[in-house]
C-alpha cells in the first residue's frame, strides 16, 4: 500500500541552504523545488537518482505569478498539511539594492499569499532571515513602507528612502537594502503567524550568522567579511546543515507550539554583539 507523505516546498533549492534542507527534509517528505538558477534541474536529477521523491521542479523568478501558480498546482494535496522552507534570497555580493528588495521581500510576500489558500492544520513554514535584520536600527518610515510591499509605489518610495541613507554609495545602498529586507521578513513572520494560527498552521524564521554556503563565501571576500566570519563565540562559521537541522526542528511536531518567532543560528555572534554594545553604552 502506498504511503501518502506531506509535500515540502523548498525555495532557493539549488543554493547551499536549499540543498541541505532538501536532502534532510526529503527523507520523509516529497519535494517540490524552485530556484532562479538553471542548476536546479541538475540538483533535482541528483536527488531522484539518490532515491528522493521530487514531484515538482520549477526554475524561474519567484515573483512571477505564472511560476507561483505552477508551484501551487504541484503543492495541492487535499487535507494534508504542507511544509515550506523559504531560503531564496539575494545578498549584497550578488545583486544591487532594488533586486535585493524585490527578491527578499516582495517575492516573499507573493509566495506567502500564494500558499496560504493551501494551508491545513499542521502546516509549517520557515523563512530565512538574517542577523543583519537584527543589527539594522528600526526606521519607522521604512517599517511602514515595508508593511505593504505590494503597493504600486512601494519600490519607488523605499528606494528613495534608502538612497537618502546611502548618500550615493552604491555598496552601502545594497547593504541597507539587504538589512532592511531581512528586518521586514522578521516582521512579516510575526504578522502572518496570527492568521496562520487560526488555521492551525505555524510560521517561524531563522536568522543565520555567517554560513559558509557559496553565497556566504562571497560575503567573506567583501570588506568586513573576515570580521563576520570570526564573530561567533563558538569559534567557527556555520555550515548549511546547521540551518537545515534548525529548519527541520521548527517544522516538526516537536515544535508544534512555536510560531511567530525568530531563531538565531549564529554561534552566539548576536549575543556577543549585544553584550559588547551594552558595555560601550
C-alpha positions in Angstrom: 0.0 0.0 0.0 1.4 3.4 -1.0 2.1 5.8 1.8 0.9 9.4 1.3 3.6 11.8 2.5 3.2 15.5 3.0 4.9 17.8 0.5 7.8 20.2 1.2 8.4 23.3 -0.9 12.0 24.3 -0.9 12.8 27.7 -2.5 16.3 28.6 -3.4 16.7 24.8 -3.7 20.0 24.8 -5.6 21.7 27.1 -3.2 23.7 25.9 -0.2 21.0 26.1 2.4 18.3 25.0 0.0 20.2 21.9 -0.9 20.9 21.0 2.7 17.2 21.5 3.6 16.0 19.4 0.6 18.3 16.5 1.4 17.3 16.5 5.1 13.5 17.0 4.7 13.3 14.9 1.6 14.0 11.7 3.6 10.4 11.9 5.0 8.6 14.3 2.6 8.0 14.6 -1.1 9.9 17.6 -2.6 8.7 20.5 -4.7 11.8 22.5 -5.7 12.2 26.0 -7.1 15.1 28.3 -7.8 16.1 31.0 -10.3 19.3 29.2 -11.1 19.4 26.8 -14.1 21.4 24.5 -11.8 18.1 23.4 -10.3 17.4 20.7 -12.9 20.7 19.0 -12.3 20.2 19.0 -8.5 16.7 17.6 -8.9 18.1 14.8 -11.0 20.8 14.1 -8.4 18.1 13.8 -5.7 16.0 11.5 -7.8 19.0 9.3 -8.6 19.6 9.0 -4.8 16.1 7.8 -4.2 14.4 11.1 -3.1 10.9 11.8 -4.4 10.7 15.1 -6.3 7.2 15.9 -7.5 7.8 19.3 -9.0 10.8 21.3 -10.4 10.2 25.0 -11.2 13.1 27.2 -12.4 12.4 30.9 -12.6 11.6 34.1 -10.9 9.7 33.5 -7.6 7.9 36.8 -8.1 6.3 35.6 -11.3 2.6 34.9 -11.0 2.8 32.1 -13.6 5.6 30.4 -11.7 3.8 30.6 -8.4 0.6 29.2 -10.0 2.6 26.2 -11.3 4.3 25.6 -8.0 1.0 25.7 -6.1 -0.6 23.3 -8.5 2.2 20.8 -7.6 1.6 21.6 -3.9 -2.1 20.6 -3.9 -2.6 17.7 -1.6 -6.1 17.8 -0.3 -6.4 17.9 3.5 -2.7 17.1 4.2 -0.5 19.7 5.8 2.4 21.1 3.9 5.9 22.3 4.6 7.6 25.5 3.3 11.3 26.3 3.7 12.0 29.6 2.0 15.7 30.0 1.5 15.6 32.1 -1.7 17.3 35.4 -1.4 20.0 37.8 -2.6 22.9 39.3 -0.7 24.9 42.5 -1.4 27.7 40.4 -3.1 25.2 39.1 -5.6 23.0 42.0 -6.6 22.2 45.7 -6.3 19.7 47.3 -3.9 16.5 47.1 -5.9 16.7 43.4 -6.9 17.6 42.5 -3.3 14.4 44.2 -2.1 12.4 42.6 -4.9 13.6 39.1 -4.1 14.0 39.2 -0.3 10.7 40.9 0.5 8.4 41.5 -2.4 8.7 37.9 -3.8 8.4 36.5 -0.2 5.1 38.3 0.3 3.8 37.0 -3.1 4.9 33.5 -2.1 3.1 33.5 1.2 0.0 35.0 -0.4 0.0 32.2 -3.0 0.5 29.3 -0.5 -2.0 30.5 2.2 -5.1 29.0 0.4 -3.4 25.6 0.7 -2.7 25.7 4.4 -4.1 23.0 6.5 -3.8 22.3 10.2 -0.3 21.1 10.9 1.3 23.1 8.0 4.5 24.8 8.9 6.9 27.3 7.3 10.4 28.6 7.9 11.6 31.9 6.5 15.3 32.5 6.2 16.0 36.0 7.6 19.4 37.1 8.8 21.3 38.6 11.7 21.6 41.7 9.5 17.9 42.3 10.2 18.6 42.3 14.0 21.6 44.6 13.6 19.7 47.2 11.5 18.2 50.0 13.6 14.5 50.3 13.4 13.4 53.1 11.0 9.7 53.8 11.4 9.3 55.2 7.9 10.9 52.1 6.3 8.8 49.8 8.5 5.6 51.5 7.4 6.6 51.1 3.7 7.7 47.5 4.1 4.5 46.5 5.7 2.9 46.8 2.3 5.5 45.9 -0.3 2.9 45.1 -3.0 1.7 48.7 -3.0 2.2 50.3 -6.5 4.6 52.9 -5.3 6.5 50.8 -2.8 9.7 50.3 -4.7 10.0 54.0 -5.7 9.4 55.1 -2.2 11.7 52.6 -0.4 14.5 53.2 -2.9 14.2 57.0 -2.4 14.4 56.4 1.4 17.4 54.1 1.1 19.2 56.4 -1.4 18.9 59.2 1.1 20.5 57.0 3.7 23.3 55.8 1.4 24.2 59.2 0.1 25.3 57.9 -3.3 27.3 55.0 -2.1 26.1 52.0 -4.2 27.8 49.4 -1.9 26.2 50.9 1.2 22.9 51.1 -0.6 22.9 47.3 -1.3 23.8 46.6 2.3 21.0 48.8 3.6 18.5 47.1 1.2 19.7 43.7 2.4 19.4 44.6 6.1 16.0 46.3 5.7 14.6 43.5 3.6 15.6 40.9 6.2 14.3 43.0 9.0 11.0 43.1 7.1 11.0 39.3 6.9 11.2 39.1 10.7 8.2 41.4 11.0 6.3 39.6 8.2 6.7 36.3 10.1 5.2 37.8 13.2 2.2 39.2 11.4 1.5 36.1 9.4 1.6 33.9 12.5 -1.6 35.4 13.7 -3.7 34.5 10.7 -1.9 31.2 10.2 -2.6 30.2 13.8 -6.3 30.4 13.2 -5.8 27.7 10.6 -3.7 25.5 12.9 -0.6 26.4 10.8 2.7 27.8 12.0 5.4 30.1 10.6 8.8 30.9 12.1 12.1 32.4 10.8 15.7 31.6 11.2 18.4 34.3 11.3 21.7 32.7 10.2 25.0 34.2 11.2 27.9 33.7 8.8 27.2 30.5 7.0 29.8 29.2 4.5 27.4 28.5 1.6 28.6 29.7 -1.8 26.8 33.0 -1.2 28.3 33.3 2.3 31.8 32.7 1.0 31.3 35.6 -1.4 30.3 37.8 1.5 33.5 36.8 3.3 35.5 38.3 0.5 33.9 41.7 1.0 35.2 44.4 3.3 34.4 43.4 6.8 33.7 39.8 5.7 36.5 38.3 7.8 35.2 40.0 10.9 31.8 38.4 10.3 33.4 35.0 9.8 35.1 35.3 13.1 32.3 36.9 15.1 30.8 33.7 16.6 32.0 32.9 20.1 31.7 29.2 19.2 34.9 29.7 17.2 33.7 28.6 13.8 31.5 29.8 11.0 28.3 27.9 10.3 27.6 25.4 7.5 24.4 24.8 5.6 23.5 21.7 7.7 23.3 23.9 10.8 20.4 25.8 9.1 18.8 22.7 7.7 18.7 20.9 11.1 17.2 24.0 12.8 14.6 24.2 10.0 13.8 20.5 10.4 13.1 21.1 14.1 10.9 24.2 13.5 8.6 22.4 11.1 8.4 19.2 13.1 5.8 18.1 15.6 8.3 18.7 18.4 8.0 22.4 17.7 4.2 22.4 17.5 3.8 25.3 19.9 6.5 27.5 18.2 5.2 30.2 15.8 5.8 33.8 15.0 9.3 34.0 16.4 12.9 34.0 15.1 15.6 31.6 15.9 19.2 32.9 15.8 21.5 30.3 14.3 24.7 32.3 14.6 27.1 30.6 17.0 26.4 33.3 19.6 27.5 36.2 17.4 24.4 38.4 18.2 24.8 37.7 21.9 28.4 38.8 21.7 27.5 41.9 19.7 24.8 42.9 22.2 27.0 42.4 25.2 29.7 44.5 23.6 27.2 47.2 22.6 25.9 47.2 26.2 29.4 47.7 27.6 30.1 50.6 25.3 26.8 52.2 26.2 
